[in-house]
Amino acid sequence: MQNKFYAIAFRKRVFKNVEELQEDVDKWMNEYNNERTHTGKYYFGKTPLQTFLDEKHLARGKMLDKLQQTEIVSAR
């Protein structure tokens, strides 16, 4: 976020208050996560949010704190 938003925003504009900055941050975050497509591996042209929602089941399967101790031991 530093390189992609703040470094650019502070060169382009002087913010009068924190609320103005927050408004721009919110707008940028929405565009970054919900509108722009990502070109990284396994994104296949989807947005970061869509990729997260589509693959959430994979993250659930890796939640070690939810596994019982016997499952962790038997997995070794």
Helices and strands as residue ranges (DSSP letters): I 2-6, H 7-12, H 18-30, I 31-35, H 48-61, G 64-66, H 69-74
